[in-house]
């Protein structure tokens, strides 16, 4: 497998700078996910690693070799795209072996590699079918198999599951996680779906507007977001953000309050009494209790999902807050309620 190092990587299209200086180290065998909203530059960054986009500035190293000017075929990578890009007139076997045949790989080796990839991906019974005879999930496995047979140093995935329905996406997530464990390969995966990022990654790179906002393990980003953007992007439903006023500051703690939030002391730095701030509380941190750290509001919508109930609140300040209750509780629309959170579970951001 391989290590990767990105040093100040930049990409410009004319006067528009899309990637604005990315520094990143990826260890051998690591599963790294680039995640962010549409237009953040994650696919462009992946294509730069693949050699499909020129690098405008900075350096890319794969296994210690500077690869800025190398052709894609020289980099030891294989890429799986959002579209399956299978040849409709070829069988599964022929699609998977096509690249090896072009490279004049001996027939015995082609046979061995395709059969091994088919075993890993459970495609043995489908090798003589054509793409039109396959389901979406099977086609995606063929596209992954075509990458496996090349025995690349690095696998690149560009939103490979976005064309699948919800059930198939879950199945394929499990397949890709199992594949990584079995191959021990270095993998870079691009997605806008933070659930995919949280469930697959050893390390997540959160991007916004061409800049890295935070790098870390999934649980680290969830519990200790570096800024408001990361806090709002990681986690489902997204974090509640409520405008508050800083009443007092003592040491590393600030007491905040608003028409919506009862006075509560939370960890803070760089704030002074009288400052405006934004209090972040995850919906899962709210409980149906009163007291310090309570959020007051009126029930506007209740979603019962069986194992949990999602309650939407309209607050006195015109903000909306969500609470996730881990059981099926009854709430009446229009009723006034309070949900309490532990101060240690809250995040305070400068306004």
Helices and strands as residue ranges (DSSP letters): E 4-13, E 16-26, E 31-35, H 42-50, E 57-62, E 65-66, G 72-74, E 77-80, H 92-102, H 107-121, G 124-126, G 131-133, H 136-148, E 154-158, H 166-183, E 186-191, H 194-200, E 203-208, E 211-216, H 218-223, H 228-233, E 240-250, E 253-257, E 264-267, E 276-281, G 283-285, E 294-304, E 309-314, E 320-325, E 336-340, G 343-345, E 347-350
